[in-house]
Amino acid sequence: MRLSIILDFWLILRIIFLIFLIILGIFFFIVFILLRVIRRYYKFPIPGFLTRLIDNPIRRKLIQKPEKVADRMELEPGMVIVEIGPGKGSYTKELAKRVLPDGRVYAIDIQESVINWLKRRIKKENITNIIPKIDDAYNLSFEDGSVDRVLAIACLPEIPEPVKVLKELKRVLKLDGIVSLSELIPDPDYPRRKTEKTWAEEAGFELYKQFRNWFVYQLNFKKKN
């Protein structure tokens, strides 16, 4: 009798937990749809505190591994990299490690809170080849043909004029440089691969390599010959 009561109790708990998960899933689905609708008509940067929430261990270990992203960019020691929208710097750190000892990674954002947070992190971890700075993606502070690689993860679609940004990236990129764009489905601004390819083509790029699965993709572009 007592065992039966215990089993019934655990069954009730499991049912309650299942209902809770269903309600939570519905809530996040509704929020996701609302965000997509809002951001379709009104572009704005993701708040700094949300970038640290989005860059979570599940994403880094299972969905969008920093090591894999870096591998696909064909990095070499001494390269100059620009990362647009570095968030909390997990991908930035991996890039910086790959271009040692003389390479540099410029982590740029328009939000001072993001840059200040990253500055504190690299100071604490004693990383010397990451340079966080506020910069304008429409008018970058880099000279023509001075950058080897550019990385933008879940960032370009939230900018109102992505083609204009890509044209600016083309200006600062070296002749054999690569612009790497990566997107994942949970992002409210998630564009189809076809959309980003169209943007890049309009800006004067051609597809060099692409990597994809059902949840995430990464597109590498080079300047058109």
Contacts in CASP RR format, 6 or more apart in sequence:
PFRMAT RR
TARGET T0000
AUTHOR 0000-0000-0000
METHOD contacts of the structure
MODEL  1
MRLSIILDFWLILRIIFLIFLIILGIFFFIVFILLRVIRRYYKFPIPGFL
TRLIDNPIRRKLIQKPEKVADRMELEPGMVIVEIGPGKGSYTKELAKRVL
PDGRVYAIDIQESVINWLKRRIKKENITNIIPKIDDAYNLSFEDGSVDRV
LAIACLPEIPEPVKVLKELKRVLKLDGIVSLSELIPDPDYPRRKTEKTWA
EEAGFELYKQFRNWFVYQLNFKKKN
32 186 0 8 1.000
32 188 0 8 1.000
35 188 0 8 1.000
36 188 0 8 1.000
36 189 0 8 1.000
36 190 0 8 1.000
38 188 0 8 1.000
39 158 0 8 1.000
39 188 0 8 1.000
39 189 0 8 1.000
43 158 0 8 1.000
43 159 0 8 1.000
43 160 0 8 1.000
44 158 0 8 1.000
45 109 0 8 1.000
45 110 0 8 1.000
45 111 0 8 1.000
45 158 0 8 1.000
46 54 0 8 1.000
46 158 0 8 1.000
47 111 0 8 1.000
48 87 0 8 1.000
48 111 0 8 1.000
48 113 0 8 1.000
48 114 0 8 1.000
48 117 0 8 1.000
49 113 0 8 1.000
51 85 0 8 1.000
51 87 0 8 1.000
51 88 0 8 1.000
51 114 0 8 1.000
52 87 0 8 1.000
52 88 0 8 1.000
52 117 0 8 1.000
54 154 0 8 1.000
55 87 0 8 1.000
55 88 0 8 1.000
55 89 0 8 1.000
55 90 0 8 1.000
59 184 0 8 1.000
60 66 0 8 1.000
60 90 0 8 1.000
63 184 0 8 1.000
63 215 0 8 1.000
63 216 0 8 1.000
64 153 0 8 1.000
64 182 0 8 1.000
64 184 0 8 1.000
64 216 0 8 1.000
66 90 0 8 1.000
66 91 0 8 1.000
66 93 0 8 1.000
66 94 0 8 1.000
67 94 0 8 1.000
69 91 0 8 1.000
69 94 0 8 1.000
69 151 0 8 1.000
69 153 0 8 1.000
69 180 0 8 1.000
69 182 0 8 1.000
69 218 0 8 1.000
70 91 0 8 1.000
70 94 0 8 1.000
70 95 0 8 1.000
70 98 0 8 1.000
72 180 0 8 1.000
72 209 0 8 1.000
72 211 0 8 1.000
72 218 0 8 1.000
72 220 0 8 1.000
73 95 0 8 1.000
73 149 0 8 1.000
73 151 0 8 1.000
73 178 0 8 1.000
73 180 0 8 1.000
73 220 0 8 1.000
74 178 0 8 1.000
75 81 0 8 1.000
75 95 0 8 1.000
75 98 0 8 1.000
75 99 0 8 1.000
75 149 0 8 1.000
76 98 0 8 1.000
76 99 0 8 1.000
76 148 0 8 1.000
77 98 0 8 1.000
77 99 0 8 1.000
77 100 0 8 1.000
77 101 0 8 1.000
77 102 0 8 1.000
77 103 0 8 1.000
78 99 0 8 1.000
78 100 0 8 1.000
78 101 0 8 1.000
78 102 0 8 1.000
78 103 0 8 1.000
78 104 0 8 1.000
79 99 0 8 1.000
79 103 0 8 1.000
79 148 0 8 1.000
79 149 0 8 1.000
80 99 0 8 1.000
80 103 0 8 1.000
80 104 0 8 1.000
80 106 0 8 1.000
80 146 0 8 1.000
80 147 0 8 1.000
80 148 0 8 1.000
80 149 0 8 1.000
81 95 0 8 1.000
81 99 0 8 1.000
81 103 0 8 1.000
81 104 0 8 1.000
81 105 0 8 1.000
81 106 0 8 1.000
81 147 0 8 1.000
81 148 0 8 1.000
81 149 0 8 1.000
81 150 0 8 1.000
81 151 0 8 1.000
82 105 0 8 1.000
82 106 0 8 1.000
82 108 0 8 1.000
82 140 0 8 1.000
82 142 0 8 1.000
82 147 0 8 1.000
82 149 0 8 1.000
82 150 0 8 1.000
82 151 0 8 1.000
82 169 0 8 1.000
82 172 0 8 1.000
83 91 0 8 1.000
83 92 0 8 1.000
83 95 0 8 1.000
83 105 0 8 1.000
83 106 0 8 1.000
83 107 0 8 1.000
83 108 0 8 1.000
83 150 0 8 1.000
83 151 0 8 1.000
83 152 0 8 1.000
84 108 0 8 1.000
84 109 0 8 1.000
84 137 0 8 1.000
84 150 0 8 1.000
84 151 0 8 1.000
84 152 0 8 1.000
84 155 0 8 1.000
84 156 0 8 1.000
84 165 0 8 1.000
85 107 0 8 1.000
85 108 0 8 1.000
85 109 0 8 1.000
85 114 0 8 1.000
85 152 0 8 1.000
85 153 0 8 1.000
85 155 0 8 1.000
86 92 0 8 1.000
86 107 0 8 1.000
86 108 0 8 1.000
86 109 0 8 1.000
86 114 0 8 1.000
86 118 0 8 1.000
86 132 0 8 1.000
87 109 0 8 1.000
87 114 0 8 1.000
87 117 0 8 1.000
87 118 0 8 1.000
88 117 0 8 1.000
88 118 0 8 1.000
88 121 0 8 1.000
89 107 0 8 1.000
89 118 0 8 1.000
89 121 0 8 1.000
91 151 0 8 1.000
91 153 0 8 1.000
92 105 0 8 1.000
92 107 0 8 1.000
92 118 0 8 1.000
92 130 0 8 1.000
93 125 0 8 1.000
93 127 0 8 1.000
93 130 0 8 1.000
95 105 0 8 1.000
95 149 0 8 1.000
95 151 0 8 1.000
96 103 0 8 1.000
96 104 0 8 1.000
96 105 0 8 1.000
96 127 0 8 1.000
96 129 0 8 1.000
96 130 0 8 1.000
99 105 0 8 1.000
99 129 0 8 1.000
100 129 0 8 1.000
103 129 0 8 1.000
104 129 0 8 1.000
104 130 0 8 1.000
104 131 0 8 1.000
105 129 0 8 1.000
105 130 0 8 1.000
105 131 0 8 1.000
106 131 0 8 1.000
106 133 0 8 1.000
106 135 0 8 1.000
106 142 0 8 1.000
107 115 0 8 1.000
107 118 0 8 1.000
107 130 0 8 1.000
107 131 0 8 1.000
107 132 0 8 1.000
107 133 0 8 1.000
108 132 0 8 1.000
108 133 0 8 1.000
108 134 0 8 1.000
108 135 0 8 1.000
108 137 0 8 1.000
108 140 0 8 1.000
109 115 0 8 1.000
109 132 0 8 1.000
109 134 0 8 1.000
109 135 0 8 1.000
110 134 0 8 1.000
110 135 0 8 1.000
110 136 0 8 1.000
110 137 0 8 1.000
111 134 0 8 1.000
112 134 0 8 1.000
115 132 0 8 1.000
115 133 0 8 1.000
115 134 0 8 1.000
118 130 0 8 1.000
118 132 0 8 1.000
119 132 0 8 1.000
122 128 0 8 1.000
122 130 0 8 1.000
122 132 0 8 1.000
133 141 0 8 1.000
135 141 0 8 1.000
137 159 0 8 1.000
137 165 0 8 1.000
137 168 0 8 1.000
138 161 0 8 1.000
138 164 0 8 1.000
138 165 0 8 1.000
138 168 0 8 1.000
139 168 0 8 1.000
140 168 0 8 1.000
140 169 0 8 1.000
140 171 0 8 1.000
140 172 0 8 1.000
142 172 0 8 1.000
143 172 0 8 1.000
144 171 0 8 1.000
144 172 0 8 1.000
145 171 0 8 1.000
145 172 0 8 1.000
145 173 0 8 1.000
145 174 0 8 1.000
145 175 0 8 1.000
146 172 0 8 1.000
146 174 0 8 1.000
147 169 0 8 1.000
147 172 0 8 1.000
147 173 0 8 1.000
147 174 0 8 1.000
147 177 0 8 1.000
148 173 0 8 1.000
148 174 0 8 1.000
148 177 0 8 1.000
148 178 0 8 1.000
149 177 0 8 1.000
149 178 0 8 1.000
149 179 0 8 1.000
149 180 0 8 1.000
150 169 0 8 1.000
150 172 0 8 1.000
150 173 0 8 1.000
150 178 0 8 1.000
150 179 0 8 1.000
150 180 0 8 1.000
151 180 0 8 1.000
151 182 0 8 1.000
152 179 0 8 1.000
152 180 0 8 1.000
152 181 0 8 1.000
152 182 0 8 1.000
153 181 0 8 1.000
153 182 0 8 1.000
153 183 0 8 1.000
154 182 0 8 1.000
154 183 0 8 1.000
154 184 0 8 1.000
154 187 0 8 1.000
154 189 0 8 1.000
154 190 0 8 1.000
156 162 0 8 1.000
156 165 0 8 1.000
156 166 0 8 1.000
156 181 0 8 1.000
156 196 0 8 1.000
156 199 0 8 1.000
157 183 0 8 1.000
157 187 0 8 1.000
157 189 0 8 1.000
157 190 0 8 1.000
157 191 0 8 1.000
157 196 0 8 1.000
158 189 0 8 1.000
159 165 0 8 1.000
162 196 0 8 1.000
162 199 0 8 1.000
163 199 0 8 1.000
163 202 0 8 1.000
163 203 0 8 1.000
166 179 0 8 1.000
166 199 0 8 1.000
166 200 0 8 1.000
166 202 0 8 1.000
166 203 0 8 1.000
166 204 0 8 1.000
166 205 0 8 1.000
167 203 0 8 1.000
167 204 0 8 1.000
169 179 0 8 1.000
169 203 0 8 1.000
170 179 0 8 1.000
170 203 0 8 1.000
170 204 0 8 1.000
170 205 0 8 1.000
170 223 0 8 1.000
173 179 0 8 1.000
173 223 0 8 1.000
175 223 0 8 1.000
176 222 0 8 1.000
177 222 0 8 1.000
177 223 0 8 1.000
178 208 0 8 1.000
178 220 0 8 1.000
178 221 0 8 1.000
178 222 0 8 1.000
179 200 0 8 1.000
179 205 0 8 1.000
179 220 0 8 1.000
179 221 0 8 1.000
179 222 0 8 1.000
180 218 0 8 1.000
180 219 0 8 1.000
180 220 0 8 1.000
180 221 0 8 1.000
181 196 0 8 1.000
181 200 0 8 1.000
181 218 0 8 1.000
181 219 0 8 1.000
181 221 0 8 1.000
182 216 0 8 1.000
182 217 0 8 1.000
182 218 0 8 1.000
182 219 0 8 1.000
183 190 0 8 1.000
183 191 0 8 1.000
183 196 0 8 1.000
183 216 0 8 1.000
183 217 0 8 1.000
184 190 0 8 1.000
184 215 0 8 1.000
184 216 0 8 1.000
185 215 0 8 1.000
185 216 0 8 1.000
193 210 0 8 1.000
193 212 0 8 1.000
193 217 0 8 1.000
193 219 0 8 1.000
196 219 0 8 1.000
197 207 0 8 1.000
197 219 0 8 1.000
200 206 0 8 1.000
200 207 0 8 1.000
200 219 0 8 1.000
200 221 0 8 1.000
204 223 0 8 1.000
204 224 0 8 1.000
205 221 0 8 1.000
205 222 0 8 1.000
205 223 0 8 1.000
205 224 0 8 1.000
206 221 0 8 1.000
206 222 0 8 1.000
206 223 0 8 1.000
206 224 0 8 1.000
206 225 0 8 1.000
207 219 0 8 1.000
207 220 0 8 1.000
207 221 0 8 1.000
208 220 0 8 1.000
208 221 0 8 1.000
208 222 0 8 1.000
209 219 0 8 1.000
209 220 0 8 1.000
210 217 0 8 1.000
210 218 0 8 1.000
210 219 0 8 1.000
210 220 0 8 1.000
211 217 0 8 1.000
211 218 0 8 1.000
212 218 0 8 1.000
END
